[in-house]
């Protein structure tokens, strides 16, 4: 079998890349090690920047997003028992859309299926070969048989634990990482949210976040120890801990109920560079991870795909290599800005074990500056809604 671009991974970044390339007339095959149901079962954030929405529109899969997505014109940050609103419209004239990553993935899956484009699910033992030359090959096992996929380029969209980054020769890759000393326990519940906008909470007991997936489905998080196990977080324990961190107004509107999903996620910052190795190009979580505090994970993946799809389209349509040659540098500039913002939001809102009085007062001063300075609020808003593309 042969294709122009072999895409490794059928998460949102791989599917979005496939859809954009299809619209540009570029043939793709996507290989995914899991089943479609498994892919759709992964619960992830869903705050979409304007640039991400525009990219989904470009892929022609934004119909349900526009019908069901919740447009948010700001966020609230709670500290010291008070809530302060960051008004995106007033500060930068932009907004974000809350629409679950699962729904983005479902829309992209449906579009690829309708177009008859090939996706191989349950592809086992995937291995990448020859990407340092002009004839890359992807080998895999499916249905008990060995297969070989010849291609012009390989796009590694298979996440942090995927085979793509692991296939890069030792010494060719530089990685940067920071592991945070806490995690988030998250609960999904079929109850209306406590607010029309997200509430980020800085509290002496630890961070909390009130989010949502729709008008009737809420997502809540509380900061927890890395040693915690999800089994120890009963629903009763979670709701009690969340209530202890919320202000009176939020508590009055909080409607609890049995969780329909519960998980603990560790927080880390990670960047691998460069993003190109001959004819292998990394995108999304295969190249970078951000803590979820700044809502950048899916958006950063979408920006990689935006650059990569245009670079590949330029190459196949006109033989123009400029986009491919500059792909890594352009992505990394944006990646590091998103990493900085996500790190700053994490430092601002969480309680770090072992922090001394100086560190505590610096965090308090940072909050005081944010709440009292329009310029500081504008910087937060500009980064949260998404920086402009170069």
C-alpha positions in Angstrom: 0.0 0.0 0.0 1.2 3.5 -0.7 0.1 7.0 0.3 1.5 10.5 0.2 1.4 11.1 4.0 1.3 8.3 6.6 -0.3 9.8 9.8 0.5 7.9 13.0 -2.4 8.4 15.5 -6.1 9.0 15.1 -6.5 11.5 17.9 -7.7 15.0 17.2 -4.3 16.2 15.8 -4.0 13.2 13.4 -7.6 13.4 12.3 -7.5 17.2 11.8 -4.3 16.9 9.8 -5.9 14.2 7.6 -9.0 16.3 7.0 -7.0 19.4 6.1 -4.8 17.5 3.7 -7.8 15.8 2.1 -9.2 19.2 1.3 -5.9 20.2 -0.2 -6.0 17.1 -2.4 -3.2 15.2 -0.5 -3.7 11.5 0.1 -3.3 10.1 3.6 -3.6 6.9 5.6 -4.0 7.1 9.4 -2.7 4.3 11.6 -4.1 4.0 15.2 -3.2 1.3 17.7 -6.5 1.5 19.6 -10.2 1.0 18.7 -12.4 4.0 17.7 -14.4 3.5 21.0 -11.2 3.7 23.0 -10.2 6.9 21.2 -13.6 8.5 21.9 -13.5 7.3 25.5 -10.6 9.6 26.4 -11.9 12.5 28.3 -9.9 15.7 27.7 -10.4 19.5 28.0 -12.4 21.4 25.5 -11.6 25.1 25.6 -11.0 26.1 22.0 -9.1 29.3 21.0 -10.4 31.3 18.1 -7.5 30.1 15.9 -8.4 26.5 16.6 -12.1 27.2 15.7 -10.9 28.8 12.5 -8.8 25.7 11.7 -11.7 23.4 12.3 -13.8 25.6 10.1 -11.1 25.3 7.4 -11.4 21.5 7.7 -15.2 21.9 7.1 -16.2 20.1 10.3 -17.4 23.0 12.5 -21.2 22.6 12.0 -21.9 20.9 15.3 -19.3 23.0 17.1 -21.2 26.1 16.1 -24.6 24.6 17.1 -23.5 23.2 20.4 -20.4 25.0 21.5 -20.6 27.5 24.3 -19.0 30.8 23.6 -17.2 32.3 26.6 -16.2 35.9 26.7 -14.1 35.6 29.9 -13.1 33.5 32.9 -13.2 34.1 36.6 -10.4 33.7 39.1 -11.2 33.2 42.7 -8.8 34.0 45.5 -9.1 35.2 49.1 -12.8 34.4 49.0 -13.5 36.8 46.1 -14.0 36.3 42.4 -12.4 38.5 39.7 -13.6 38.4 36.1 -11.1 38.6 33.2 -13.2 40.1 30.4 -11.8 38.8 27.1 -14.0 40.9 25.0 -13.2 44.2 26.7 -9.5 43.4 27.0 -8.6 41.9 23.6 -11.9 41.7 21.6 -11.9 37.9 21.4 -13.5 34.9 23.0 -13.1 31.1 23.3 -15.5 28.2 22.7 -16.1 25.4 25.1 -16.6 22.2 23.1 -15.2 18.9 24.3 -12.2 17.3 22.7 -14.2 14.1 22.5 -16.8 15.9 20.3 -14.0 17.4 18.1 -12.6 13.9 17.6 -16.1 12.5 16.9 -16.8 15.1 14.2 -13.4 14.5 12.5 -14.0 10.7 12.6 -17.4 11.1 11.0 -16.0 13.4 8.3 -13.2 11.0 7.4 -15.6 8.1 7.3 -18.0 10.0 5.0 -15.1 10.9 2.7 -14.0 7.2 2.5 -10.5 8.1 3.6 -8.5 5.2 5.0 -8.0 4.8 8.8 -6.5 1.5 10.2 -7.6 1.0 13.8 -6.0 -1.6 16.0 -2.7 -1.3 14.0 -0.2 -3.2 16.1 3.7 -3.2 16.3 3.9 0.0 14.2 7.5 0.9 13.2 8.9 3.7 11.2 11.7 3.2 8.7 13.7 5.2 6.1 12.6 8.7 7.2 16.2 9.9 7.0 16.0 9.3 3.2 13.5 9.9 0.4 11.4 6.7 0.8 9.9 6.3 4.3 8.1 3.1 5.1 5.7 2.3 8.0 5.3 -1.3 9.0 2.5 -2.6 11.1 0.5 -5.7 12.0 -3.3 -5.8 11.5 -5.8 -8.6 11.5 -3.0 -11.1 12.1 -1.1 -10.0 9.0 2.0 -7.9 8.4 1.6 -4.8 6.3 3.9 -2.2 4.8 2.9 1.4 4.0 5.2 3.4 1.7 4.9 7.2 1.8 6.6 10.5 1.1 6.3 11.8 4.6 5.3 10.5 8.1 3.4 12.7 10.5 3.8 11.6 14.1 0.6 12.5 15.9 0.5 9.6 18.3 1.0 11.4 21.6 3.5 11.4 24.4 3.8 7.6 24.6 3.7 7.0 20.9 6.2 5.3 18.6 7.0 8.4 16.5 9.2 10.3 18.9 10.7 7.1 20.2 11.8 6.3 16.6 14.1 9.4 16.4 17.8 8.3 16.7 19.5 8.9 20.0 21.2 12.2 20.1 19.0 13.8 17.5 16.4 15.0 20.0 16.7 17.5 22.8 14.0 17.3 25.5 13.0 19.8 28.2 10.8 18.7 31.1 9.3 19.9 34.4 7.2 17.6 36.5 4.9 19.3 39.0 4.6 17.9 42.5 0.8 17.4 42.3 -2.0 16.2 40.1 -5.7 17.0 39.4 -8.5 14.7 40.3 -11.3 15.4 37.9 -15.0 14.4 37.9 -17.5 14.5 35.1 -21.1 14.8 36.2 -24.5 15.3 34.5 -25.5 18.4 36.4 -25.6 22.1 35.3 -22.4 24.1 35.8 -22.1 26.6 38.7 -21.3 29.4 36.4 -21.6 30.5 32.7 -17.8 30.8 32.6 -14.9 28.8 34.0 -13.9 29.5 37.6 -10.2 29.0 38.5 -9.7 28.8 42.2 -6.6 29.7 44.3 -7.2 28.3 47.8 -5.1 27.5 50.8 -6.2 23.8 50.5 -5.1 23.8 46.8 -6.3 24.6 43.3 -9.8 23.9 42.0 -11.5 24.5 38.7 -15.2 24.6 37.8 -15.6 23.8 34.1 -18.3 22.4 31.9 -19.0 20.4 28.7 -22.5 21.7 28.1 -25.4 23.4 29.9 -26.2 20.1 31.6 -22.8 18.5 32.0 -20.1 19.8 34.3 -16.4 19.0 34.8 -14.7 19.8 38.1 -11.1 19.4 39.3 -9.3 19.7 42.6 -5.5 19.7 43.2 -4.4 16.4 44.8 -1.2 14.6 45.8 0.7 12.6 43.3 0.5 9.7 45.7 -3.3 9.7 45.6 -5.2 6.9 43.9 -8.5 7.5 42.1 -10.1 4.7 44.1 -9.6 6.7 47.3 -11.6 9.6 45.9 -15.2 8.7 46.5 -17.8 11.0 45.2 -18.6 12.2 48.7 -14.9 12.9 49.4 -14.6 14.9 46.1 -17.7 17.0 46.6 -16.7 17.8 50.2 -13.2 18.9 49.1 -14.5 20.9 46.2 -17.0 22.7 48.4 -14.2 23.6 50.9 -12.4 25.5 48.1 -15.3 27.3 46.5 -16.7 30.7 47.5 -20.2 31.0 49.0 -21.8 32.0 45.7 -20.4 29.0 43.8 -21.3 26.7 46.6 -24.9 27.9 46.5 -25.1 26.9 42.8 -23.2 23.7 43.0 -25.4 20.7 42.2 -23.7 17.4 43.0 -24.5 13.9 41.7 -22.9 10.5 40.9 -19.8 10.9 38.8 -19.9 9.4 35.3 -16.1 9.6 34.9 -13.3 10.2 37.4 -9.6 10.3 36.9 -6.3 11.7 38.3 -3.9 13.4 35.9 -0.4 14.4 36.8 0.9 17.7 35.6 4.0 18.2 33.5 5.6 20.6 31.0 7.5 18.8 28.2 9.1 19.9 24.9 11.0 17.8 22.4 13.0 19.7 19.7 13.3 19.9 16.8 10.0 18.7 15.4 11.4 17.5 12.0 13.8 14.6 11.4 14.1 14.2 7.6 10.7 13.1 6.5 9.3 12.5 9.9 7.4 15.4 11.4 6.1 15.5 15.0 2.9 17.3 16.0 0.8 17.6 19.1 1.5 15.6 22.3 4.2 13.7 20.5 6.3 16.9 20.6 5.0 18.7 23.7 2.9 18.5 26.8 1.5 21.5 28.8 -0.2 21.5 32.2 -3.9 21.9 31.6 -4.1 25.1 33.7 -3.8 27.4 30.6 -6.1 25.3 28.4 -3.4 25.0 25.7 -3.0 21.2 25.0 -5.5 20.7 22.2 -5.0 24.3 20.9 -1.2 23.8 20.6 -1.8 20.6 18.7 -4.2 22.3 16.4 -1.6 25.1 15.7 1.0 22.5 14.9 -1.4 20.9 12.4 -2.3 24.2 10.9 1.4 24.8 10.1 2.1 21.3 9.0 -1.0 20.9 6.7 -0.1 24.0 4.8 3.6 23.1 4.6 2.7 19.6 3.2 0.1 21.1 0.8 2.6 23.6 -0.6 5.1 20.8 -1.2 2.7 18.4 -2.9 1.0 21.1 -5.0 3.9 23.3 -6.0 7.1 21.6 -4.8 7.7 24.5 -2.4 9.8 23.3 0.5 9.8 26.5 2.6 6.9 25.5 4.9 8.5 22.2 5.7 12.0 23.7 6.2 10.6 26.3 8.7 8.0 24.0 10.3 9.9 23.2 13.4 11.1 26.7 14.1 7.7 28.3 13.6 6.0 25.7 15.9 8.6 25.9 18.6 8.3 29.7 18.8 4.6 29.2 19.6 5.1 26.1 21.7 7.4 27.9 24.1 5.1 30.9 24.5 2.3 28.5 25.4 4.6 26.6 27.7 5.4 29.9 29.5 1.8 30.8 29.9 0.8 27.4 31.1 3.7 27.4 33.6 2.7 30.9 34.8 -0.9 29.9 35.3 0.1 26.8 37.2 2.5 28.7 39.5 -0.1 31.4 40.1 -3.0 29.2 41.1 -1.6 26.1 42.8 -0.2 25.4 46.3 3.3 23.9 46.0 4.5 21.5 48.8 7.3 23.0 50.8 6.7 26.6 49.7 8.2 29.0 52.3 6.7 32.4 53.4 8.6 34.2 50.7 7.1 32.1 47.9 3.6 32.4 49.4 3.9 36.2 49.5 5.2 36.4 45.9 2.2 34.4 44.8 -0.1 36.8 46.7 1.7 39.8 45.1 1.2 38.2 41.7 -2.5 37.9 42.3 -2.7 41.5 43.6 -1.0 42.7 40.4 -3.3 40.7 38.2 -6.5 41.9 39.9 -5.4 45.5 40.0 -3.7 46.0 36.6 -5.5 46.1 33.3 -2.2 45.5 31.5 -1.7 42.2 33.5 -5.3 41.2 32.8 -4.8 42.0 29.1 -1.7 39.8 28.9 -3.6 36.9 30.5 -6.5 37.4 28.1 -4.3 37.7 25.0 -2.5 34.4 25.9 -5.7 32.6 26.9 -7.7 33.3 23.8 -4.6 32.4 21.6 -1.8 34.5 20.2 -1.9 35.4 16.6 -0.2 33.2 14.0 2.8 34.4 12.2 
